[in-house]
């Protein structure tokens, strides 16, 4: 069984359609990866803040004041 031959116009339309599909697929992949990256960055930021609060809380023993450097003038 032989493959059907395409005319020049049909071939151009097919190439254009494939190009449009590739463009929109790349755009959607970029959008989804940006959303994922922003979510990951937010998760790391919140986790980091939680760790800093946890460490700071564990080092302040009941009633102890935090150490504040005094600048001599």
Secondary structure, 3 states (H helix, E strand, C coil): CCCCCCCHHHHHHHHHHHHHHHHHHHHHHHHHHHHHHHHHHHHHHHHHHHHHHHHHHHHCCCCCCCCCCCCCC
